[in-house]
Amino acid sequence: MLFTLVLGGMSMLYIALRMGERRGCRTLHITVPEDLDYTGVFDPVLERYASHYELKQVRTTNMGSLFKLTYDLTLRDPAREKAFLDDLRLRNGNLELSLAQQETVSAGL
């Protein structure tokens, strides 16, 4: 009974303090046309808005006519997400962008 109370209390404290949440950590997906040399084109924007970023994946989509870039990044100021996305849209030809909470565990085979 005591063990259950202690474990339940610790769980409630963990949730209340948001200890499992990494603030500002996001996963960014940028779609670019195949004729755009994406190497370094987004670096100035990423350096301005992110304290850390890393290109994790590049893959083709839409029958090879588009590239989808995946970055893991930590935003300097999460309140400036819209300005960040607006600056990125100017560089990717207003194609699809996606900014999501970063997954804590990488799933893959």
C-alpha atoms as an extended CHARMM CRD file, in Angstrom:
* protein
*
       109  EXT
         1         1  MET       CA              0.0000000000        0.0000000000        0.0000000000  PROA      1               0.0000000000
         2         2  LEU       CA              2.8220000000        2.3890000000        0.9020000000  PROA      2               0.0000000000
         3         3  PHE       CA              4.6510000000        1.5670000000       -2.3330000000  PROA      3               0.0000000000
         4         4  THR       CA              1.5190000000        2.4070000000       -4.3650000000  PROA      4               0.0000000000
         5         5  LEU       CA              1.1160000000        5.7590000000       -2.6230000000  PROA      5               0.0000000000
         6         6  VAL       CA              4.7680000000        6.7140000000       -3.1370000000  PROA      6               0.0000000000
         7         7  LEU       CA              4.7310000000        5.6820000000       -6.7980000000  PROA      7               0.0000000000
         8         8  GLY       CA              1.4320000000        7.4870000000       -7.4240000000  PROA      8               0.0000000000
         9         9  GLY       CA              2.7530000000       10.6420000000       -5.7480000000  PROA      9               0.0000000000
        10        10  MET       CA              5.9250000000       10.5610000000       -7.8110000000  PROA      10              0.0000000000
        11        11  SER       CA              3.9020000000       10.1340000000      -11.0010000000  PROA      11              0.0000000000
        12        12  MET       CA              1.7040000000       13.1110000000      -10.1560000000  PROA      12              0.0000000000
        13        13  LEU       CA              4.7520000000       15.2450000000       -9.3570000000  PROA      13              0.0000000000
        14        14  TYR       CA              6.4160000000       14.2100000000      -12.6230000000  PROA      14              0.0000000000
        15        15  ILE       CA              3.3400000000       15.2300000000      -14.6220000000  PROA      15              0.0000000000
        16        16  ALA       CA              2.7880000000       18.4700000000      -12.6710000000  PROA      16              0.0000000000
        17        17  LEU       CA              6.3670000000       19.6490000000      -13.1550000000  PROA      17              0.0000000000
        18        18  ARG       CA              6.4350000000       18.5950000000      -16.8400000000  PROA      18              0.0000000000
        19        19  MET       CA              9.7640000000       16.8600000000      -16.3380000000  PROA      19              0.0000000000
        20        20  GLY       CA              9.3360000000       14.6750000000      -19.4160000000  PROA      20              0.0000000000
        21        21  GLU       CA              8.8470000000       17.6450000000      -21.6850000000  PROA      21              0.0000000000
        22        22  ARG       CA             11.8400000000       19.1000000000      -23.4800000000  PROA      22              0.0000000000
        23        23  ARG       CA             11.0190000000       22.7410000000      -24.0710000000  PROA      23              0.0000000000
        24        24  GLY       CA             11.7950000000       24.1470000000      -27.4880000000  PROA      24              0.0000000000
        25        25  CYS       CA             12.8260000000       20.7860000000      -28.9970000000  PROA      25              0.0000000000
        26        26  ARG       CA             11.1250000000       20.3360000000      -32.3420000000  PROA      26              0.0000000000
        27        27  THR       CA             11.2410000000       18.2440000000      -35.4890000000  PROA      27              0.0000000000
        28        28  LEU       CA             11.0770000000       20.2870000000      -38.6910000000  PROA      28              0.0000000000
        29        29  HSD       CA             10.0900000000       18.8750000000      -42.0840000000  PROA      29              0.0000000000
        30        30  ILE       CA             10.8090000000       21.0850000000      -45.1000000000  PROA      30              0.0000000000
        31        31  THR       CA              9.7000000000       20.2050000000      -48.6250000000  PROA      31              0.0000000000
        32        32  VAL       CA             11.8510000000       21.6480000000      -51.4180000000  PROA      32              0.0000000000
        33        33  PRO       CA             11.7650000000       21.2790000000      -55.2180000000  PROA      33              0.0000000000
        34        34  GLU       CA             14.2930000000       18.8990000000      -56.7290000000  PROA      34              0.0000000000
        35        35  ASP       CA             16.0880000000       21.6870000000      -58.6090000000  PROA      35              0.0000000000
        36        36  LEU       CA             16.8770000000       23.6190000000      -55.3990000000  PROA      36              0.0000000000
        37        37  ASP       CA             20.3330000000       22.9210000000      -53.9910000000  PROA      37              0.0000000000
        38        38  TYR       CA             19.2420000000       22.5990000000      -50.3670000000  PROA      38              0.0000000000
        39        39  THR       CA             22.8000000000       22.3850000000      -48.9740000000  PROA      39              0.0000000000
        40        40  GLY       CA             23.1950000000       25.3740000000      -46.6600000000  PROA      40              0.0000000000
        41        41  VAL       CA             20.2110000000       27.3040000000      -48.0200000000  PROA      41              0.0000000000
        42        42  PHE       CA             18.3290000000       27.1410000000      -44.6990000000  PROA      42              0.0000000000
        43        43  ASP       CA             21.3660000000       27.5970000000      -42.4300000000  PROA      43              0.0000000000
        44        44  PRO       CA             21.0230000000       31.4040000000      -41.9520000000  PROA      44              0.0000000000
        45        45  VAL       CA             17.3820000000       31.0650000000      -40.8590000000  PROA      45              0.0000000000
        46        46  LEU       CA             18.1100000000       28.0810000000      -38.6230000000  PROA      46              0.0000000000
        47        47  GLU       CA             21.0390000000       29.8810000000      -36.9830000000  PROA      47              0.0000000000
        48        48  ARG       CA             18.8290000000       32.8950000000      -36.2770000000  PROA      48              0.0000000000
        49        49  TYR       CA             15.9530000000       30.9890000000      -34.6430000000  PROA      49              0.0000000000
        50        50  ALA       CA             17.5370000000       27.7820000000      -33.2750000000  PROA      50              0.0000000000
        51        51  SER       CA             20.2240000000       27.3180000000      -30.6650000000  PROA      51              0.0000000000
        52        52  HSD       CA             20.9910000000       23.8640000000      -32.0810000000  PROA      52              0.0000000000
        53        53  TYR       CA             19.9490000000       22.1080000000      -35.2910000000  PROA      53              0.0000000000
        54        54  GLU       CA             20.9020000000       18.9470000000      -37.1300000000  PROA      54              0.0000000000
        55        55  LEU       CA             19.8210000000       17.5680000000      -40.5070000000  PROA      55              0.0000000000
        56        56  LYS       CA             18.5850000000       14.0540000000      -39.7360000000  PROA      56              0.0000000000
        57        57  GLN       CA             17.1220000000       12.8180000000      -43.0020000000  PROA      57              0.0000000000
        58        58  VAL       CA             16.7320000000       13.6680000000      -46.6750000000  PROA      58              0.0000000000
        59        59  ARG       CA             14.2750000000       11.7250000000      -48.7790000000  PROA      59              0.0000000000
        60        60  THR       CA             12.4890000000       12.1110000000      -52.0860000000  PROA      60              0.0000000000
        61        61  THR       CA              8.7430000000       12.4060000000      -52.3450000000  PROA      61              0.0000000000
        62        62  ASN       CA              6.1090000000       12.9670000000      -55.0310000000  PROA      62              0.0000000000
        63        63  MET       CA              7.6960000000       10.5630000000      -57.5290000000  PROA      63              0.0000000000
        64        64  GLY       CA             11.1280000000       12.1180000000      -56.9530000000  PROA      64              0.0000000000
        65        65  SER       CA             10.1570000000       15.6750000000      -57.8910000000  PROA      65              0.0000000000
        66        66  LEU       CA             10.5060000000       16.9540000000      -54.3110000000  PROA      66              0.0000000000
        67        67  PHE       CA             12.9210000000       16.4780000000      -51.4280000000  PROA      67              0.0000000000
        68        68  LYS       CA             11.7570000000       16.3030000000      -47.8230000000  PROA      68              0.0000000000
        69        69  LEU       CA             14.3780000000       17.4410000000      -45.2990000000  PROA      69              0.0000000000
        70        70  THR       CA             14.0190000000       16.5090000000      -41.6280000000  PROA      70              0.0000000000
        71        71  TYR       CA             15.7940000000       18.5360000000      -38.9400000000  PROA      71              0.0000000000
        72        72  ASP       CA             15.9120000000       18.1220000000      -35.1820000000  PROA      72              0.0000000000
        73        73  LEU       CA             16.2880000000       21.5250000000      -33.5650000000  PROA      73              0.0000000000
        74        74  THR       CA             15.9810000000       23.4900000000      -30.3660000000  PROA      74              0.0000000000
        75        75  LEU       CA             14.2700000000       26.8500000000      -30.7380000000  PROA      75              0.0000000000
        76        76  ARG       CA             15.7960000000       29.8500000000      -28.9950000000  PROA      76              0.0000000000
        77        77  ASP       CA             12.3430000000       31.3830000000      -28.4060000000  PROA      77              0.0000000000
        78        78  PRO       CA              9.3640000000       29.0400000000      -28.9370000000  PROA      78              0.0000000000
        79        79  ALA       CA              7.0510000000       32.0840000000      -29.0490000000  PROA      79              0.0000000000
        80        80  ARG       CA              8.5930000000       33.0790000000      -32.4150000000  PROA      80              0.0000000000
        81        81  GLU       CA              7.5150000000       29.9250000000      -34.2810000000  PROA      81              0.0000000000
        82        82  LYS       CA              5.3820000000       31.8340000000      -36.7940000000  PROA      82              0.0000000000
        83        83  ALA       CA              8.1910000000       34.2120000000      -37.7400000000  PROA      83              0.0000000000
        84        84  PHE       CA             10.5030000000       31.2060000000      -38.0930000000  PROA      84              0.0000000000
        85        85  LEU       CA              8.0950000000       29.4140000000      -40.4290000000  PROA      85              0.0000000000
        86        86  ASP       CA              7.5080000000       32.5920000000      -42.4480000000  PROA      86              0.0000000000
        87        87  ASP       CA             11.2560000000       32.9930000000      -43.0260000000  PROA      87              0.0000000000
        88        88  LEU       CA             11.5420000000       29.3510000000      -44.0790000000  PROA      88              0.0000000000
        89        89  ARG       CA              8.6340000000       29.6900000000      -46.5150000000  PROA      89              0.0000000000
        90        90  LEU       CA             10.5070000000       32.4270000000      -48.3360000000  PROA      90              0.0000000000
        91        91  ARG       CA             13.3600000000       29.9980000000      -49.0360000000  PROA      91              0.0000000000
        92        92  ASN       CA             11.4590000000       26.8270000000      -49.9300000000  PROA      92              0.0000000000
        93        93  GLY       CA              9.1280000000       28.3100000000      -52.5280000000  PROA      93              0.0000000000
        94        94  ASN       CA              6.1300000000       28.2610000000      -50.1520000000  PROA      94              0.0000000000
        95        95  LEU       CA              5.9790000000       24.4570000000      -50.2210000000  PROA      95              0.0000000000
        96        96  GLU       CA              4.9080000000       22.3440000000      -47.2490000000  PROA      96              0.0000000000
        97        97  LEU       CA              6.5100000000       22.9010000000      -43.8390000000  PROA      97              0.0000000000
        98        98  SER       CA              5.8310000000       20.9700000000      -40.6590000000  PROA      98              0.0000000000
        99        99  LEU       CA              7.0410000000       21.7940000000      -37.1460000000  PROA      99              0.0000000000
       100       100  ALA       CA              6.1960000000       19.2750000000      -34.4220000000  PROA      100             0.0000000000
       101       101  GLN       CA              7.2200000000       18.3000000000      -30.9030000000  PROA      101             0.0000000000
       102       102  GLN       CA             10.3700000000       16.2160000000      -31.0880000000  PROA      102             0.0000000000
       103       103  GLU       CA              9.8860000000       12.5280000000      -30.5450000000  PROA      103             0.0000000000
       104       104  THR       CA             11.7680000000       11.2020000000      -27.5430000000  PROA      104             0.0000000000
       105       105  VAL       CA             12.3880000000        7.7640000000      -29.0330000000  PROA      105             0.0000000000
       106       106  SER       CA             13.4560000000        7.1690000000      -32.6000000000  PROA      106             0.0000000000
       107       107  ALA       CA             11.3100000000        4.4250000000      -34.0860000000  PROA      107             0.0000000000
       108       108  GLY       CA             12.7000000000        2.4350000000      -36.9620000000  PROA      108             0.0000000000
       109       109  LEU       CA             13.9300000000       -0.9080000000      -38.1250000000  PROA      109             0.0000000000
